[in-house]
Amino acid sequence: MINVLVTGGNGQLASCIKDVERQYDHLNFIYTDYQELDICDLQQVQNFFESNENINYCINCAAYTAVDKAETEIDKAFEINALGAKKLAIVCNEYGAILIHISTDFIFDGKKNKPYTEADVAKPINVYGASKLQGEVEIQQVLKEHYIIRTSWLYSEYGNNFMKTMLSLAETRDSISIVNDQIGTPTYARDLAEVIIHIINTKAQSYGTYHYSNLGEVSWYDFAKAIFKETNTKIKVNPIKTQNYPTPAQRPIFSVMDKTKIKTSLGIEIPHWRDSLLRAIKHLFF
């Protein structure tokens, strides 16, 4: 039996992992949220590993993800995203567990005009991105046996995300304005969950940093249009520029990531974002 600890166990990615892992009887998953396990408390993490013997993998889904609030809650963002990741890495190192840590496309500044590779220099332009990048650095310094998976525009039928927000707004509005000059790639959290479990199930040892999102690239405006089209939702969508929709945190204008490494090193097949959107909508409504 392979034992897998999942932090942030009530979030959308962990919820998708719960759905996918039902197919794998030989994998035993332990889900915790911050009430049961505070990753920022080193002693608590050590006690948890001591009490739950033989944890083979730790999937860190725990994160501070309030991008705009992070601009004022700087210490909290770094405590969870950087120091929390470091403490998990320390304990994983002590107990011989492999850490699979989820990071973000927001570590990049968005000034490149072609997809970012894992070798590109990270230059975050907001506190959230900086805190997630520091988390990566902390893990790399402490633990050899780790996977850092950078993902982007995560959504699913669970939790709070862009797809569900759009559909909720459409219930009370006739029109909506969405930025059309920020380009990236949506990622269906269930697809990412399948990638993570593939790494565990195959006992892969190609440790390091990887990019994973669905294939293709799109603006938030066109993503919203696709969501409404595929759900037959009647609402007018107006394109606007980022400068006309100011937010506390600056966003990268272009954050498409190159997935060549994860496809070749780990044998991952990646669906196009439109195909995955259809699957997500099916799971949401049926």
C-alpha positions as a printed Julia matrix, in Angstrom:
286×3 Matrix{Float64}:
   0.0    0.0     0.0
   1.26   3.46   -0.95
   0.26   6.14    1.57
  -0.37   9.66    0.27
  -0.93  12.75    2.4
  -2.9   15.56    0.77
  -2.79  18.99    2.42
  -5.46  21.57    1.59
  -7.86  18.64    1.49
 -11.05  20.67    1.06
  -9.87  22.66   -1.97
 -10.82  22.13   -5.58
  -7.67  20.24   -6.59
  -7.89  17.9    -3.58
 -11.58  17.36   -4.36
 -10.64  16.3    -7.89
  -7.92  14.01   -6.51
 -10.62  12.36   -4.39
 -12.62  11.63   -7.54
  -9.67  10.26   -9.52
  -8.07   8.16   -6.78
 -11.15   5.92   -6.49
  -9.75   3.99   -9.46
  -6.59   3.05   -7.53
  -7.25   0.6    -4.7
  -3.55   0.25   -3.86
  -3.23   3.95   -3.02
  -4.27   5.1     0.44
  -5.02   8.83    0.64
  -5.09  10.89    3.84
  -6.77  14.29    3.38
  -6.16  17.13    5.81
  -7.19  20.76    5.9
  -5.6   23.46    8.04
  -7.84  22.58   11.0
  -6.23  19.12   11.14
  -2.77  20.03    9.91
  -1.26  23.51    9.87
   1.69  23.27    7.48
   3.12  26.45    9.01
   3.62  24.64   12.35
   6.75  22.5    12.02
   6.12  20.57   15.24
   2.56  19.8    14.19
   3.74  18.52   10.8
   6.4   16.36   12.46
   3.85  14.96   14.92
   1.47  14.15   12.07
   4.13  12.22   10.15
   5.1   10.42   13.36
   1.49   9.44   14.08
   0.75   8.38   10.49
   3.65   6.07    9.78
   5.0    5.37    6.31
   3.72   8.39    4.39
   5.26   7.82    0.96
   4.05  10.96   -0.81
   2.82  14.38    0.25
   0.74  16.39   -2.24
   0.77  20.02   -1.11
  -2.48  21.6    -2.22
  -2.46  24.01    0.74
  -1.87  27.57   -0.43
  -2.75  31.2     0.05
  -4.42  31.98   -3.28
  -6.17  35.34   -2.72
  -4.08  37.17   -5.3
  -5.4   40.67   -4.62
  -5.57  40.35   -0.82
  -1.96  39.16   -0.81
  -0.88  42.69   -1.72
  -1.79  43.76    1.82
  -1.54  40.39    3.61
   2.09  39.92    2.6
   3.24  38.11    5.74
   0.34  35.66    5.6
   0.96  34.86    1.93
   4.66  34.17    2.53
   3.98  32.24    5.73
   1.73  29.73    3.92
   3.2   29.67    0.42
   6.89  29.86    1.31
   7.48  28.89    4.94
   4.7   26.29    4.95
   6.18  24.67    1.85
   9.62  24.72    3.49
   8.37  23.0     6.64
   6.65  20.28    4.62
   9.9   19.75    2.69
  11.89  19.49    5.93
   9.59  16.83    7.34
   9.35  14.96    4.04
  13.14  14.85    4.05
  13.18  13.51    7.61
  10.68  10.75    6.87
  11.7    9.87    3.31
   8.49  11.09    1.66
   8.31  12.49   -1.87
   6.78  15.97   -2.03
   4.53  17.0    -4.93
   4.05  20.75   -4.65
   1.67  22.89   -6.71
   2.98  26.24   -7.96
   1.79  28.82  -10.46
   2.31  30.63  -13.76
   2.25  33.86  -11.73
   5.96  33.46  -10.97
   6.53  34.95  -14.46
   6.23  38.62  -15.42
   4.25  37.99  -18.61
   6.58  39.98  -20.87
   7.59  37.02  -23.04
   5.81  36.48  -26.35
   6.14  32.7   -26.48
   5.39  29.95  -23.93
   7.51  29.91  -20.8
   9.76  26.91  -20.23
  10.98  25.61  -16.88
  14.39  27.14  -17.67
  13.05  30.68  -18.03
  13.94  33.13  -15.28
  11.08  33.78  -12.85
  10.19  37.45  -12.26
   6.93  37.7   -10.31
   5.08  41.01  -10.48
   2.79  40.51   -7.49
   3.07  39.3    -3.89
   1.26  36.05   -4.56
   3.69  35.1    -7.34
   6.67  36.1    -5.21
   5.47  33.99   -2.29
   4.93  30.95   -4.52
   8.36  31.37   -6.09
   9.95  31.54   -2.64
   8.16  28.31   -1.79
   9.78  26.65   -4.79
  13.21  27.9    -3.71
  12.73  26.65   -0.15
  11.76  23.17   -1.36
  14.68  22.95   -3.78
  17.13  23.84   -1.01
  15.81  21.25    1.44
  14.58  18.23   -0.49
  15.95  16.39   -3.51
  12.99  14.06   -4.06
  10.33  16.54   -5.05
   8.07  17.55   -7.91
   7.1   21.19   -8.37
   4.2   21.48  -10.81
   3.41  24.97  -12.04
  -0.14  25.27  -13.29
  -2.41  28.08  -14.48
  -6.02  29.3   -14.45
  -7.2   26.32  -12.41
 -10.94  25.59  -12.44
 -13.33  22.71  -11.78
 -16.81  21.85  -10.6
 -15.55  22.38   -7.03
 -14.66  25.45   -4.99
 -14.46  29.02   -6.25
 -13.06  29.53   -9.74
 -13.56  31.46  -12.97
 -15.97  29.0   -14.61
 -18.31  28.88  -11.62
 -18.07  32.64  -11.07
 -19.07  33.33  -14.67
 -22.08  31.04  -14.47
 -23.11  32.53  -11.14
 -22.89  36.11  -12.44
 -24.93  35.15  -15.5
 -27.84  34.28  -13.22
 -28.28  37.91  -12.19
 -26.8   39.94  -15.06
 -27.61  40.61  -18.69
 -24.06  41.61  -19.56
 -20.54  41.31  -18.21
 -17.15  42.84  -19.05
 -14.06  40.61  -19.15
 -10.43  41.5   -19.94
  -9.3   40.37  -23.38
  -5.58  41.23  -23.26
  -4.41  38.71  -20.64
  -3.47  35.49  -22.38
  -2.95  32.13  -20.71
  -4.24  28.58  -20.55
  -7.09  27.25  -18.41
  -6.4   24.03  -16.52
  -9.14  21.62  -15.51
  -8.21  20.52  -11.99
  -9.31  16.94  -12.68
  -6.69  16.72  -15.46
  -4.02  17.95  -13.05
  -5.21  15.43  -10.45
  -4.76  12.64  -13.0
  -1.2   13.83  -13.71
  -0.33  13.82  -10.02
  -1.71  10.33   -9.49
   0.1    9.15  -12.64
   3.39  10.27  -11.06
   2.6    8.32   -7.9
   1.17   5.24   -9.61
   4.16   4.86  -11.96
   6.63   5.56   -9.12
   8.34   8.07  -11.4
  11.72   9.34  -10.26
  12.22  12.2   -12.72
  12.2   14.75   -9.94
  12.22  18.48  -10.57
  10.08  21.36  -11.81
   7.4   20.9   -14.47
   4.79  22.97  -16.25
   1.28  21.61  -16.61
  -1.83  23.22  -18.02
  -4.2   22.17  -20.75
  -3.14  22.79  -24.35
  -3.85  25.96  -26.3
  -4.01  29.6   -25.3
  -6.89  31.99  -24.79
  -7.85  35.3   -23.2
 -10.12  35.52  -20.17
 -12.72  37.09  -22.47
 -12.68  34.18  -24.91
 -12.63  31.66  -22.06
 -15.78  33.29  -20.65
 -17.4   33.24  -24.1
 -16.63  29.53  -24.4
 -18.11  28.8   -20.97
 -21.34  30.57  -21.87
 -21.51  28.94  -25.3
 -21.04  25.4   -24.0
 -23.64  25.9   -21.26
 -26.13  27.68  -23.57
 -26.06  30.69  -21.25
 -27.5   33.88  -22.69
 -25.43  36.88  -21.63
 -23.62  39.68  -23.45
 -19.85  39.58  -22.92
 -17.96  42.84  -23.45
 -14.18  42.85  -24.01
 -12.18  45.35  -21.97
  -8.51  46.13  -21.52
  -6.61  45.41  -18.31
  -6.01  49.14  -17.81
  -9.77  49.61  -17.63
 -10.14  46.96  -14.93
  -7.62  47.9   -12.25
  -6.92  45.38   -9.48
  -4.66  45.61   -6.4
  -2.36  42.92   -7.83
  -0.8   43.22  -11.25
  -1.34  40.19  -13.51
   1.02  38.84  -16.19
  -0.26  39.74  -19.65
   1.05  36.48  -21.17
   1.51  33.38  -19.03
   1.23  30.45  -21.43
   3.58  27.65  -20.37
   5.51  25.16  -22.49
   4.6   21.57  -21.52
   7.24  19.72  -23.55
   9.18  18.58  -20.48
   6.27  16.93  -18.69
   5.11  15.25  -21.9
   8.5   13.77  -22.71
   9.88  13.06  -19.22
   6.73  11.66  -17.63
   4.77  10.45  -20.66
   1.83  12.76  -20.0
  -0.89  13.24  -22.63
  -2.46  16.68  -22.34
  -6.01  17.54  -23.51
  -6.88  20.84  -25.2
  -8.54  23.34  -22.9
 -11.78  23.3   -24.91
 -12.12  19.52  -24.6
 -11.47  19.72  -20.87
 -14.0   22.53  -20.46
 -16.67  20.26  -21.93
 -15.74  17.54  -19.42
 -15.85  20.02  -16.54
 -19.28  21.29  -17.58
 -20.55  17.72  -17.81
 -19.35  16.98  -14.28
 -20.79  20.27  -13.01
 -24.29  19.68  -14.33
 -24.56  15.91  -14.39
